[in-house]
Amino acid sequence: MKNFLFILFCLLIQPEIAKAEGDEANWNNAIKSQFFAGKNLDETQSLIEVEAPYRAEDPAIVPVKISSKIPQTPARYIKKIWVFVDNNPFPLVGEFEFFPASGKADLAMRVRVNTYSNIRAIAETNDGQFSMSKKFVKASGGCSAPIGADLDEAMKRLGKVKFRVDEGIQPGQPVQAQLMISHPNITGMQMDQMTRYVRKSHFIDHLKVSFNNQPVLQAKIDIAISADPNFRFYFVPDKPGELKAEFSDVSCDSPISRALCKSGNSFSQQFSVAQ
């Protein structure tokens, strides 16, 4: 009952009262201590930089790009990037792992933003250094934005995958790839426009991308990833081979708690990369 009342409250107050630019309350009072207690986080653009529109056209598909400033080498590389939307009901967008075989720890995706908020990225290098970058975005209602018109058709396409790899591949050099997944990524805060019921959350929670069985991107992700997730990332094709995506989804009883969740389906898709 409490979860239902929370969801109803979120739906009724859209758009929410806008948070002011520079608001750090959720970060300072909850997120930082939960994920980075005792860690020294330098806020600088020297390691990573977040790019996002100041005012989003659509709060349910806000484009976010994270650019790294160092190459991925065995000696020094970015091994993990956490992404948050500070003022979302569930702030964690995802934890993304990178490897020397990633070539670059760059990542682009589309996220949901529920009210004016900082979008924040924290990177950790393999030598234990942390760096933070953020961008303030004006958007409202992204987590409760209506599901597409035909959910039944969307469910029939569930788990279908498309890969796209940039042309002009040079052996041993990072190349950008795009992964497009068909999945509604239901947040648990969206009201069905026909039945007027709030649908239970159902979203992709784990993702692994590998090339010739070597990992290039692994992620634990959550409801802030948009419907039909779309990721752009890098990998290093030293020879022809197979780019493979493996992912799973989950359903949770609450949009803001992961205490009661049920595992769903697992999917995989391969793509041949020539030189």
VEXBA-122394 format. One record per residue: residue in three letters; x, y, z of N, C-alpha, C, O, CB in turn. Coordinates in steps of 0.02 Angstrom, whole numbers, padded with zeros to 5 digits, always signed. Each point is the difference from the previous one (the first is absolute). Glycine has a CB too. Example, Ala and Ser with C-alpha at 12.3 -4.5 7.8 and 13.67 -1.06 7.14 Angstrom:
2
Ala+00660-00284+00390-00045+00059+00000+00045+00060+00000+00052-00001+00033-00147-00058+00029/Ser+00077+00112-00098+00042+00059+00003-00039+00055+00037+00025+00055+00008+00034-00087-00116/
REM end
This chain:
275
Met+00042-00060+00000-00042+00060+00000+00043+00063+00000-00015+00049-00035-00075-00112+00096/Lys+00145+00062-00022+00044+00059+00003+00031+00013-00068+00006+00058-00022+00018-00081+00143/Asn-00003-00030-00155+00030+00008-00066-00050+00030-00049+00017+00044-00040+00059-00140+00062/Phe-00139+00073-00019-00052+00026-00045-00011+00074+00013-00006+00039-00047-00048-00152+00043/Leu+00051+00132+00068-00012+00070+00016+00058+00044-00023-00010+00056-00022-00059-00091+00120/Phe+00130+00008-00092+00059+00038-00024-00005+00011-00075+00010+00056-00024+00060-00104+00117/Ile-00086-00005-00130-00005+00005-00073-00055+00049-00019+00009+00042-00044+00032-00160+00031/Leu-00100+00113+00046-00055+00045-00015+00019+00072+00013-00017+00045-00039-00064-00135+00067/Phe+00117+00102+00027+00024+00067+00016+00044+00027-00055-00008+00057-00022+00001-00083+00143/Cys+00054-00016-00145+00046+00021-00053-00038+00017-00064+00018+00048-00035+00072-00119+00085/Leu-00142+00033-00065-00038+00012-00061-00041+00064+00006-00006+00038-00049+00001-00160+00028/Leu-00024+00135+00079-00044+00057+00008+00036+00066+00001-00030+00052-00017-00046-00126+00079/Ile+00139+00075-00041+00035+00064+00006+00042+00016-00061+00041+00045+00003-00039-00062+00120/Gln-00011-00019-00179+00039+00016-00060-00027+00062-00035-00061+00007-00006+00088-00129-00009/Pro+00016+00169-00007+00071-00003+00014+00016+00019+00072-00035+00041+00029+00056-00013-00148/Glu+00030-00058+00149+00019+00014+00068+00024+00071+00008+00018+00034-00048+00011-00154+00064/Ile-00028+00142+00046+00032+00064+00014+00073-00005-00019+00036-00045+00024-00117+00069+00070/Ala+00103+00021-00135+00068-00005-00028+00053+00010+00054-00006+00044+00043-00037-00003-00152/Lys+00093-00083+00106+00058+00009+00044+00044+00054-00029+00008+00005-00060-00014-00126+00099/Ala+00036+00160+00004+00042+00056-00022+00068-00026-00024+00026-00050+00026-00085+00128+00054/Glu+00086-00044-00129+00068-00016-00023+00047+00011+00059-00004+00049+00036-00023-00017-00156/Gly+00073-00080+00128+00046+00003+00057-00025-00039+00060+00036-00006+00049+00001+00116-00090/Asp-00098-00138+00038-00026-00040+00055+00041-00065+00007+00005-00039-00047-00120+00087+00028/Glu+00143-00058+00077+00042-00058+00014-00027-00043+00056+00036-00043+00026+00062+00108-00066/Ala-00160-00054+00061-00026-00031+00060+00000-00076-00004+00025-00034+00045-00095+00134-00026/Asn+00042-00128-00073-00004-00073-00005+00070-00031-00005+00013-00054+00027-00125+00065-00082/Trp+00156+00023+00018+00068-00025-00006+00035-00001+00068+00028-00050+00021-00023+00093-00139/Asn-00007+00013+00153+00036+00006+00064-00032-00042+00056+00036-00026+00042-00002+00140-00077/Asn-00100-00120+00036-00034-00032+00056-00011-00075-00009-00012-00035+00049-00043+00143-00030/Ala+00059-00132-00081-00016-00071-00010+00047-00035-00048+00030-00050+00018-00148+00079+00004/Ile+00124-00005-00083+00035-00038-00052+00074-00008+00016+00027-00055-00005-00110+00098-00079/Lys+00115+00012+00102+00072-00002+00012+00019-00050+00055+00046-00039-00008-00039+00158-00029/Ser-00043-00117+00092+00016-00044+00055-00017-00073-00016+00033-00045+00026-00053+00139+00053/Gln-00031-00105-00120-00019-00069-00017+00051-00033-00046+00016-00059+00009-00135+00092+00003/Phe+00146+00005-00059+00043-00029-00051+00075+00015+00010+00042-00038-00022-00138+00046-00056/Phe+00111+00048+00110+00070+00023+00001+00022+00023+00070+00041+00046+00006-00053-00012-00125/Ala-00013-00066+00169+00019+00019+00069+00076-00006+00008+00029-00052-00015-00141+00013+00059/Gly+00141+00092-00019+00072+00000+00013+00044+00011-00060+00061-00002+00006-00086-00071+00086/Lys-00005+00083-00151+00039+00009-00061+00011+00075-00014-00044+00041+00013-00002-00149-00059/Asn+00104+00124+00019+00015+00068-00021-00019+00008-00073+00032-00029-00044+00062+00039+00129/Leu-00145+00030-00099-00024+00009-00068+00019+00069-00025-00026+00050+00023-00070-00128-00001/Asp+00142+00081-00070+00020+00064-00029-00048+00018-00056-00010-00038-00047+00130+00016+00076/Glu-00150+00082-00023-00045+00024-00053+00043+00037-00051+00023+00056+00012-00123-00047+00068/Thr+00111-00041-00137+00045+00027-00051-00020-00028-00068-00032-00052-00004+00126+00064+00088/Gln-00074+00022-00137-00013-00023-00068+00062-00035-00029+00002-00013-00060-00085+00106+00044/Ser+00133-00107+00057+00063-00026-00026-00002-00075-00015+00042-00025-00037+00016+00114+00100/Leu-00107-00124-00036-00005-00072-00012-00062-00018-00041+00005-00038-00048+00055+00019+00155/Ile-00118+00045-00088-00061-00011-00038-00040+00065-00002+00011+00046+00039-00014-00168-00005/Glu-00042+00126-00082-00044+00058-00007-00069-00023-00021-00008-00042-00044+00105+00116+00013/Val-00148-00047+00064-00070-00015-00015-00028+00052-00047+00008+00060+00011-00022-00116+00100/Glu-00018+00033-00165-00035+00044-00046-00074-00018+00000-00018-00058-00008+00122+00071-00064/Ala-00147+00038+00080-00072-00010-00002-00032+00068-00014+00030+00052+00015-00025-00150+00067/Pro-00065+00099-00110-00033+00064-00015-00020+00036+00064-00023-00031+00048-00018-00015-00157/Tyr+00049+00112+00110-00021+00038+00059-00075-00004+00009-00024-00007+00057+00121+00085-00073/Arg-00135-00075-00039-00073-00009+00002-00018-00056-00048+00009+00006-00060-00029+00117+00089/Ala-00006-00178-00002-00013-00060-00040-00066+00008-00039-00049+00025+00027+00112-00095+00057/Glu-00063+00048-00146-00061+00002-00041-00050-00052+00024-00060+00013+00000+00127+00027-00097/Asp-00043-00099+00117-00044-00053+00023+00031-00030+00063+00055-00028-00005-00096+00003-00113/Pro+00009+00029+00176+00031-00023+00062+00009-00076+00004+00036-00025+00043-00086+00123+00012/Ala+00017-00134-00100+00005-00073+00001+00058-00026-00043+00017-00059+00004-00139+00054+00015/Ile+00151+00048-00060+00056-00021-00043+00053+00056-00002+00015+00027-00053-00093-00099-00017/Val+00106+00088+00127+00050+00053+00004+00068-00029-00021+00024-00047+00032-00089+00106+00062/Pro+00095-00031-00146+00065-00027-00022+00056+00020+00048+00006+00058+00019-00046-00054-00138/Val+00080-00053+00137+00057+00012+00045+00061-00032-00031-00001-00057-00023-00074+00059+00126/Lys+00130+00035-00102+00063-00026-00026+00054+00011+00053+00006+00054+00028-00040-00030-00148/Ile+00073-00077+00132+00056+00004+00046+00064-00011-00040+00009-00052-00030-00079+00011+00128/Ser+00113+00091-00098+00062-00003-00039+00059-00007+00048+00006+00037+00048-00057+00033-00140/Ser+00095-00118+00077+00060-00010+00040+00057+00040-00030+00001+00015-00059-00040-00130+00093/Lys+00087+00133+00008+00056+00041-00021+00066-00038-00002+00053+00029-00015-00112+00068+00062/Ile+00057-00162-00032+00061-00040-00002-00013-00063-00042-00057-00025-00001+00094+00069+00115/Pro+00014-00071-00147-00009-00064-00036-00003-00057+00050+00024+00005+00056+00037+00041-00156/Gln-00092-00101+00078-00003-00060+00041+00062-00043-00015+00005-00030-00054-00133+00033+00056/Thr+00173-00006+00045+00060-00041-00009+00006-00046+00061-00029+00014+00052+00087+00076-00120/Pro-00022-00145+00062+00008-00045+00058+00031+00035+00060-00013-00018+00057+00025-00076-00136/Ala+00030+00144+00067+00033+00035+00055-00048+00046+00038+00002+00002+00061+00104-00006-00126/Arg-00149+00039+00029-00048+00044+00033-00063+00005-00042+00003+00014-00060+00092+00052+00114/Tyr-00151-00077-00022-00063+00003-00036-00058+00014+00048+00006-00011+00060+00040-00069-00147/Ile-00100+00104+00060-00062+00009+00039-00034-00068+00004-00017-00030-00050+00004+00152+00013/Lys+00003-00146+00099-00029-00066+00007-00075+00002+00015-00035-00049-00011+00145+00009+00050/Lys-00135+00096-00013-00071+00003+00014-00024+00073-00002+00035+00046+00021-00027-00150+00050/Ile-00070+00113-00096-00033+00064+00002-00070-00010+00028-00039-00041-00026+00106+00084-00073/Trp-00084-00007+00152-00068+00001+00027-00035+00062-00029+00030+00053-00006+00006-00113+00114/Val-00099+00052-00125-00040+00056-00025-00063+00007+00042-00034-00050+00015+00078+00033-00133/Phe-00058+00079+00139-00059+00014+00041-00039+00058-00029+00028+00046-00030+00032-00089+00132/Val-00126+00041-00093-00042+00059-00006-00021+00016+00072-00044-00033+00027+00001+00005-00148/Asp+00074+00078+00150-00005+00011+00073-00072+00000+00026-00013-00031+00051+00116+00097-00060/Asn-00149-00033-00026-00067+00010+00027-00052-00047-00028-00060+00011+00010+00091+00106+00004/Asn-00010-00170-00049-00047-00052-00019-00022-00039+00062+00037-00004+00049+00017-00004-00164/Pro-00114-00022+00113-00022-00042+00057+00049-00056+00016+00010-00017+00058-00127+00044-00088/Phe+00149-00057-00022+00054-00048+00008+00059+00030-00038+00003-00007-00061-00082-00095+00072/Pro+00126+00134+00023+00051+00042-00034+00049-00038-00043+00025+00027-00050-00036+00049+00143/Leu+00027-00139-00076+00051-00036-00037-00023-00016-00071-00050-00036-00009+00093-00011+00117/Val-00007+00072-00157-00012-00019-00070+00035-00066-00014-00030-00046-00029+00021+00167-00006/Gly+00072-00126+00056+00035-00063-00011+00073+00003+00023+00028+00054+00011-00103-00076-00106/Glu+00104-00037+00102+00072-00008+00012+00028-00034-00062-00021-00055-00019+00007+00046+00147/Phe+00062+00042-00160+00027-00023-00063+00074-00017+00008+00040+00042+00022-00124+00029-00085/Glu+00102-00132+00045+00070-00023+00006+00033+00002-00069-00029-00019-00050-00001-00054+00149/Phe+00093+00096-00098+00040+00004-00062+00065-00038+00010+00019-00019+00056-00070+00131-00085/Phe+00086-00124-00026+00059-00042-00001+00052+00030-00048-00018+00042-00041-00051-00145+00070/Pro+00132+00082-00025+00047+00023-00051-00024-00014-00071+00014+00039-00046+00078-00058+00128/Ala-00127-00038-00092-00026-00017-00066-00057+00045-00022-00023-00004-00057+00057-00113+00079/Ser-00058+00161+00023-00051+00049-00020+00028+00054-00046-00036+00029-00040-00024-00051+00148/Gly+00125+00035-00103+00031+00052-00041-00012+00069+00026+00047+00038+00010-00060-00112-00106/Lys-00050+00091+00108-00021+00063+00032-00055-00016+00049-00042-00043-00013+00074+00111-00090/Ala-00033-00032+00158-00055-00007+00049-00053+00053-00014-00022+00034+00046+00102-00081+00041/Asp-00099+00053-00150-00052+00046-00021-00067-00037-00002-00002-00059-00017+00085+00129-00050/Leu-00136-00035+00083-00066-00032+00001-00053+00052-00014+00001+00056+00026+00039-00142+00056/Ala-00088+00067-00125-00057+00044-00014-00063-00042+00007-00001-00059-00018+00069+00133-00060/Met-00122-00043+00103-00063-00035+00012-00055+00051+00007+00012+00061-00003+00047-00158+00058/Arg-00120+00072-00045-00058+00044+00012-00029-00018+00068-00010-00059+00015-00014+00071-00140/Val+00008+00040+00165-00024-00013+00068-00065+00037+00013-00019+00046-00036+00137-00063+00075/Arg-00151-00003+00015-00061+00034+00023+00019+00048+00056+00039-00018+00045-00112-00082-00077/Val+00046+00160+00029+00011+00050+00052-00068+00021+00027-00042+00024-00038+00151+00017-00016/Asn-00119-00049+00120-00067+00010+00027-00013+00071+00025-00057+00022+00003+00059-00140+00029/Thr+00051+00155-00016-00007+00070+00019+00068+00033-00010+00050-00035-00010-00144+00010+00094/Tyr+00097+00090-00082+00063+00035-00010+00054-00032+00044-00010-00010+00060-00052+00118-00088/Ser+00119-00123-00001+00049-00039+00037+00069+00004-00031+00007+00013-00060-00098-00089+00096/Asn+00142+00064+00004+00066-00015-00026+00002-00072-00026-00026-00046+00032+00079+00129+00049/Ile-00024-00091-00139+00020-00067-00022+00074-00005+00015+00040+00042-00022-00130-00048-00070/Arg+00108-00045+00130+00067-00003+00030+00034-00065-00020-00031-00053+00001-00008+00125+00096/Ala+00104-00067-00114+00039-00060-00016+00062+00000+00044+00034+00052+00008-00076-00054-00127/Ile+00057-00055+00148+00060-00008+00042+00041-00057-00031-00025-00055-00009-00035+00096+00115/Ala+00122-00028-00121+00045-00049-00030+00051-00023+00051+00024+00040+00040-00040+00011-00154/Glu+00032-00116+00111+00054-00028+00041+00052-00031-00046-00017-00041-00044-00063+00019+00140/Thr+00143+00040-00088+00053-00030-00039+00026-00063+00034-00015-00013+00058+00047+00127-00102/Asn+00007-00153+00008+00025-00063+00027+00049+00010+00058+00014-00048+00036-00029-00001-00149/Asp+00041+00110+00121+00044+00014+00058-00037+00031+00059+00031+00025+00047+00063-00011-00127/Gly-00162-00015+00077-00040+00020+00057-00015+00073+00006-00022+00023+00053+00071-00118+00002/Gln-00037+00135-00108-00016+00071+00001-00072+00011-00025-00024-00035-00044+00146+00063+00024/Phe-00156+00021+00051-00069+00016-00017-00004+00071-00028+00035+00045+00022-00077-00124+00067/Ser-00002+00088-00139-00010+00065-00030-00074+00008-00016-00033-00048-00019+00151+00050-00029/Met-00144+00059+00056-00072+00012-00009-00013+00057-00049+00036+00050+00000-00055-00092+00117/Ser-00032+00034-00157-00023+00052-00045-00077+00000+00001-00031-00052+00011+00134+00041-00086/Lys-00133+00070+00065-00073+00004+00003-00026+00052-00049+00037+00044-00022-00035-00081+00142/Lys-00066+00032-00135-00033+00048-00044-00071+00009+00024-00036-00050+00010+00109+00018-00110/Phe-00095+00094+00109-00068+00013+00022-00048-00002-00060+00015+00029-00053+00028+00042+00149/Val-00099-00105-00088-00048-00008-00054-00070+00020+00024-00022-00021+00053+00091-00072-00104/Lys-00102+00133+00011-00070+00018+00014-00045-00048-00039-00003+00002-00061+00034+00120+00080/Ala-00066-00165+00018-00047-00048-00029-00048-00021+00055+00018+00005+00059+00066-00046-00147/Ser-00143+00017+00070-00049-00018+00051-00047-00053-00026-00026+00005-00055+00033+00110+00103/Gly-00017-00168-00007-00049-00051-00016+00026-00060-00038-00040-00040-00024-00039+00130+00023/Gly+00144-00098-00005+00027-00053-00041-00015-00070+00025-00008-00046-00040+00096+00124+00008/Cys-00090-00087+00098-00011-00068+00028-00073-00022-00004-00014-00060+00001+00110+00080+00075/Ser-00142+00027-00081-00071-00017-00004-00030+00015-00069-00060-00006-00009+00051+00029+00131/Ala+00051-00005-00170-00025+00012-00068-00034-00062-00027+00024-00055+00012+00068+00138-00032/Pro-00148-00075-00015-00039-00059-00023+00041-00048-00041+00045+00019-00037-00145+00052+00038/Ile+00084-00136+00007+00029-00052-00042-00025+00010-00071-00053+00029-00010+00061-00110+00108/Gly+00031+00057-00147-00021+00005-00070-00070-00026-00011-00027-00036+00041+00145+00024-00074/Ala-00147+00032-00024-00070-00013-00014-00018-00074+00000-00055-00018+00022+00054+00122-00088/Asp+00045-00148+00043-00017-00070-00006+00051-00043+00037+00050-00023-00029-00104+00045-00083/Leu+00041-00032+00177+00046-00039+00041+00002-00073-00022+00053-00031+00004-00075+00109+00091/Asp-00035-00105-00117-00001-00070-00022+00048-00011-00058+00036-00050-00001-00155+00040+00038/Glu+00121+00056-00084+00047-00006-00057+00071+00007+00024+00045-00034-00024-00132+00079-00054/Ala+00098+00000+00126+00067+00009+00027+00024-00064+00034+00059-00017-00005-00081+00140+00020/Met-00023-00157+00020+00019-00061+00034+00017-00056-00049+00040-00044+00015-00112+00077+00081/Lys+00041-00032-00155+00016-00050-00051+00071+00009-00027+00032-00048-00021-00154+00043-00010/Arg+00146+00067+00034+00068+00014-00025+00052-00004+00057+00059+00015-00011-00108+00059-00078/Leu+00027-00094+00147+00042+00001+00060+00067-00036-00012+00001-00058-00020-00104+00062+00091/Gly+00157+00031-00058+00066-00030-00003+00033+00001-00068+00057-00023-00007-00094-00045+00098/Lys+00003+00092-00142+00031+00004-00066+00056+00052+00001-00006+00052+00033-00103-00087-00090/Val+00162+00022+00019+00061+00040+00005+00023+00020-00070-00005-00038-00048+00038-00020+00154/Lys-00007+00120-00110+00036+00022-00060+00068+00027+00021+00005+00037+00049-00114-00011-00109/Phe+00160-00044+00022+00066+00028+00008+00016+00045-00059-00024-00012-00056+00062-00089+00122/Arg+00001+00152-00054+00028+00042-00053+00071+00017+00019+00013+00024+00055-00128+00023-00085/Val+00162-00058-00016+00070+00014+00012+00024+00051-00051-00014-00007-00060+00033-00109+00109/Asp+00019+00166-00027+00025+00051-00045+00043-00031-00055+00033-00051+00010-00035+00134+00083/Glu+00001-00051-00151+00041-00023-00056+00073+00023+00011+00015+00039+00045-00115-00035-00122/Gly+00144-00030+00034+00070+00019+00003+00037-00029+00058+00041+00033+00031-00072+00070-00087/Ile+00017-00167+00072+00034-00033+00056+00074-00007-00015+00020-00022-00054-00126-00040+00082/Gln+00147+00081+00021+00072-00009-00004+00021-00047+00056-00013+00013+00059+00029+00103-00109/Pro+00017-00171+00032+00019-00050+00051+00038+00032+00059+00047+00038-00010-00042-00124-00080/Gly-00027+00069+00150+00034+00025+00060-00021+00069+00022+00024+00024+00051+00069-00093-00084/Gln-00139+00102-00004-00023+00067+00018-00072-00003+00025-00040-00039-00025+00118+00090-00061/Pro-00096-00009+00135-00069+00000+00025-00050+00018-00054+00013+00046-00040+00030-00016+00152/Val-00098-00065-00115-00053+00015-00048-00066+00004+00039-00011-00038+00047+00073-00020-00143/Gln-00106+00103+00075-00063+00009+00035-00052-00050-00025-00006-00011-00061+00032+00133+00078/Ala-00063-00150+00029-00055-00045-00016-00064+00026+00033+00003+00035+00051+00076-00133-00061/Gln-00135+00080-00018-00065+00019+00027-00041-00063+00011-00005-00043-00044+00008+00155-00014/Leu-00033-00118+00116-00042-00056+00018-00070+00026+00013-00011+00042+00044+00109-00106+00006/Met-00146+00038-00088-00070+00020+00007-00042-00060+00021+00000-00051-00035+00015+00141-00053/Ile-00050-00085+00144-00038-00056+00029-00074+00019+00001-00018+00055+00021+00118-00091+00049/Ser-00142-00010-00092-00072+00011+00003-00026-00025+00068-00003-00060+00013-00007+00049-00139/His-00010+00058+00168-00025-00016+00067-00036+00062+00027+00029+00054-00002+00065-00140+00023/Pro-00154+00079+00006-00036+00060+00024+00029+00030+00063-00013+00058+00015-00088-00105-00064/Asn+00142+00009+00087+00031+00026+00061-00051+00038+00043+00007+00060+00012+00103-00052-00073/Ile-00159-00043+00084-00055+00030+00039+00025+00018+00070+00031-00041+00034-00117-00025-00100/Thr+00073+00127+00087+00028+00026+00063-00037-00021+00062+00029-00002+00055+00011+00097-00120/Gly-00105-00112+00059-00041-00012+00058-00034+00063+00025-00033-00001+00052+00108-00091-00021/Met-00069+00146-00069-00032+00064+00016-00046+00023-00056-00026+00056+00002+00124-00025+00069/Gln-00108-00074-00121-00037+00021-00060-00071-00027+00001-00010-00060+00011+00118+00064-00076/Met-00156+00039+00054-00069-00020-00001-00020-00021-00070+00013+00035-00049-00038+00044+00144/Asp-00008-00137-00100-00025-00024-00064-00057+00047-00023-00047+00011+00038+00078-00132-00010/Gln-00025+00148-00088-00048+00050-00024-00069-00029-00012-00049+00037-00003+00144+00024-00048/Met-00100-00127+00042-00065-00033-00012-00031-00023+00066-00059+00016+00013+00099-00053-00126/Thr-00003+00001+00153-00029-00029+00061+00004+00046+00060-00036-00009+00049+00067-00102-00093/Arg+00013+00161+00042+00013+00047+00055+00035-00034+00059+00001+00027+00055-00101+00038-00091/Tyr+00128-00125+00025+00039-00033+00052+00074+00017-00009+00023+00012-00056-00107-00105+00063/Val+00120+00095+00048+00072+00010-00002+00032-00068-00012-00011-00047+00038+00006+00148+00039/Arg+00045-00106-00129+00031-00064-00017+00062-00012+00043+00038+00046+00016-00081-00036-00133/Lys+00053-00073+00134+00057-00022+00039+00065+00012-00039+00000-00006-00061-00072-00079+00120/Ser+00125+00101-00024+00064+00012-00034+00024-00063-00035-00011-00056+00024+00040+00144+00062/His+00004-00079-00142+00027-00056-00040+00055+00031-00043-00014+00034-00049-00097-00101+00047/Phe+00174+00055+00019+00054+00036-00032+00062-00044-00006+00008-00049+00036-00054+00156+00009/Ile+00090-00088-00091+00064-00034-00007+00044+00018+00059+00008+00058+00018-00017-00056-00145/Asp+00039-00054+00159+00040+00013+00060+00074-00016-00009+00041+00028+00036-00143-00051+00031/His+00120-00021-00113+00070-00016-00011+00015-00003-00075-00041-00023-00040+00043-00041+00148/Leu+00057+00087-00126+00022+00001-00070+00074-00017-00003+00039+00024+00041-00127+00062-00071/Lys+00106-00128-00017+00070-00016-00013+00012+00000-00074-00036-00032-00038+00044-00037+00144/Val+00044+00106-00128+00020+00001-00070+00072-00024-00003+00043+00023+00037-00122+00073-00065/Ser+00092-00143-00018+00067-00027-00008+00018-00003-00074-00043-00001-00043+00030-00066+00149/Phe+00078+00066-00118+00025-00010-00069+00049-00058+00002+00050+00001+00036-00065+00122-00066/Asn+00000-00174-00009+00041-00061+00001+00010-00025+00071+00055-00020+00020+00004+00057-00125/Asn-00114-00036+00143-00002-00025+00069+00039+00042+00050+00007-00020+00058-00020-00092-00106/Gln+00038+00170+00027+00033+00046+00046-00049+00056+00018-00026+00033-00045+00140-00060-00005/Pro-00127+00039+00115-00049+00052+00018+00023+00070-00018+00058+00018+00009-00095-00091+00084/Val-00009+00113-00120+00014+00070-00016-00047+00047+00039+00017+00058+00010+00023-00092-00124/Leu-00098+00009+00136-00047+00041+00038-00044-00047+00041-00030-00046-00028+00031+00139-00059/Gln-00006-00081+00151-00047-00036+00044-00037+00052+00041+00028+00051+00020+00046-00155-00015/Ala-00138+00091+00007-00040+00051+00034-00055-00031+00043-00031-00050-00017+00055+00128-00076/Lys-00034-00045+00150-00059-00012+00041-00042+00063-00007+00021+00054+00022+00040-00133+00060/Ile-00121+00073-00111-00039+00060-00017-00069-00004+00031-00021-00052+00026+00084+00063-00133/Asp-00099+00046+00105-00064+00004+00035-00051+00040-00040+00008+00010-00060+00054-00019+00169/Ile-00116+00030-00075-00059+00027-00034+00012+00067-00035-00041+00019-00042-00027-00078+00126/Ala+00121+00094-00069+00012+00065-00032+00022-00007-00073-00003+00048-00037+00033-00002+00148/Ile-00009-00106-00132+00016-00010-00070-00066+00003-00039-00049-00029+00021+00152-00043+00006/Ser-00103+00106-00083-00061+00010-00039-00028-00065-00028+00034-00051+00000+00006+00165-00028/Ala-00102-00111+00005-00027-00055-00039+00043-00011-00062+00030+00047-00026-00148-00023+00068/Asp+00120-00085-00066+00042-00019-00057+00071+00027+00010+00022+00044-00036-00124-00044-00040/Pro+00137-00028+00125+00068+00025+00017+00046+00002-00061-00001-00043-00043-00014-00003+00157/Asn+00055+00098-00115+00045+00014-00056+00067+00022+00029+00005+00054+00030-00101-00022-00108/Phe+00147-00073+00069+00066+00015+00029+00052+00007-00057+00000-00038-00047-00030-00024+00154/Arg+00073+00112-00100+00058+00007-00044+00063-00005+00043+00006+00033+00051-00071+00040-00135/Phe+00111-00115+00061+00060-00015+00039+00056-00017-00049-00010-00001-00060-00058-00040+00159/Tyr+00127+00028-00072+00058-00016-00042+00027-00070+00016-00009-00026+00055+00038+00148-00061/Phe+00004-00151-00044+00038-00062+00010+00057+00000-00050+00002+00041-00046-00105-00104+00087/Val+00151+00018-00030+00060-00002-00043+00001-00067-00038+00015-00052+00028+00050+00126+00053/Pro-00083-00072-00146+00002-00061-00040+00070-00012-00029+00017+00028-00052-00139-00012+00024/Asp+00161-00057+00061+00068-00014-00024+00000-00049-00058+00051-00009-00034-00009+00032+00149/Lys-00099-00057-00126-00009-00046-00056-00075-00010-00011-00039+00019+00043+00151-00078-00017/Pro-00132+00029-00081-00072-00015-00009-00026-00043+00057+00037-00039+00030-00023+00048-00155/Gly-00079-00002+00138-00027-00040+00054-00073+00014+00013-00035+00028-00042+00147-00032+00092/Glu-00135-00015+00010-00070+00006+00018-00009+00048+00058+00031-00007+00053-00050-00110-00092/Leu-00023+00167+00028-00023+00045+00053-00064-00031+00028-00046-00016-00037+00098+00121-00017/Lys-00054-00114+00120-00057-00035+00030-00030+00041+00057+00036+00027+00041+00016-00137-00072/Ala-00118+00113+00032-00036+00033+00055-00040-00052+00037-00036-00041-00030+00029+00149-00034/Glu+00012-00108+00130-00039-00044+00043-00033+00044+00053+00033+00042+00031+00045-00141-00051/Phe-00143+00089+00031-00034+00042+00050-00059-00038+00029-00024-00049-00028+00060+00153-00033/Ser-00060-00079+00118-00056-00030+00034-00046+00055+00026+00020+00057+00006+00049-00158+00026/Asp-00132+00082-00017-00046+00049+00029-00028-00027+00066+00009-00058+00018-00037+00101-00133/Val-00007+00001+00149-00026-00014+00067-00064+00039+00011-00011+00051-00032+00128-00073+00076/Ser-00160-00003+00000-00061+00036+00021+00004+00011+00075+00019-00045+00038-00087-00005-00132/Cys+00050+00110+00116+00003+00017+00072-00068+00026+00024-00037+00031-00038+00160-00004+00027/Asp-00138-00042+00074-00064+00021+00028-00004+00075+00012-00054+00028+00003+00044-00140+00049/Ser+00068+00144-00044+00002+00071+00014+00048+00035-00048+00052-00029-00017-00079+00008+00138/Pro+00011+00081-00144+00047+00036-00043+00060+00027+00038+00049+00020-00032-00145+00010-00040/Ile+00093-00028+00138+00054+00032+00038+00036-00048+00048+00044+00021+00037-00107+00084-00045/Ser+00044-00170+00007+00033-00050+00042+00017-00060-00043-00038-00019-00045-00024+00059+00148/Arg+00119-00071-00089+00019-00061-00035-00002-00060+00047+00033-00051-00013+00040+00118-00065/Ala-00112-00061+00133-00004-00055+00048-00041-00058-00027+00016-00058+00014-00006+00142+00078/Leu-00062-00070-00131-00044-00052-00027-00001+00005-00076-00040+00037-00029-00031-00036+00135/Cys+00116-00039-00136+00005+00000-00073+00001-00073-00024+00023-00045+00035+00039+00156-00035/Lys-00086-00121-00060-00002-00066-00030+00036+00001-00066-00016+00040-00044-00094-00065+00101/Ser+00159-00020-00065+00037-00004-00062-00046-00020-00058-00047-00038+00009+00151+00007+00054/Gly-00089+00059-00121-00042-00013-00059+00036-00042-00052+00019-00057+00013-00077+00163+00009/Asn+00068-00076-00081+00029-00035-00057+00073+00019-00009+00023+00052+00023-00135-00055-00077/Ser+00148-00041+00020+00068+00014-00021+00003-00002-00077-00034-00040-00031+00082-00009+00139/Phe-00007+00092-00137+00004+00007-00072+00074+00004-00021+00042+00019+00040-00155+00039-00044/Ser+00127-00075-00058+00067+00010-00027-00005+00008-00076-00046-00026-00032+00097-00041+00126/Gln-00003+00103-00122+00002+00012-00072+00072+00012-00020+00037+00034+00035-00155+00015-00036/Gln+00138-00077-00057+00067+00009-00026+00000+00040-00065-00049+00000-00037+00082-00108+00092/Phe+00023+00140-00067+00008+00041-00061+00070-00010-00026+00049+00008+00038-00133+00078+00003/Ser+00090-00103-00104+00066-00013-00030+00034+00065-00019-00030+00043-00033-00010-00153-00009/Val+00102+00117+00063+00040+00060-00015+00057-00021-00046+00042-00042+00018-00071+00097+00094/Ala+00029-00026-00173+00054-00014-00048+00050+00058+00001-00014+00052+00029-00065-00120-00101/Gln+00136+00057+00041+00051+00052-00004+00006+00027-00070+00040+00044-00014+00023-00098+00108/
REM end
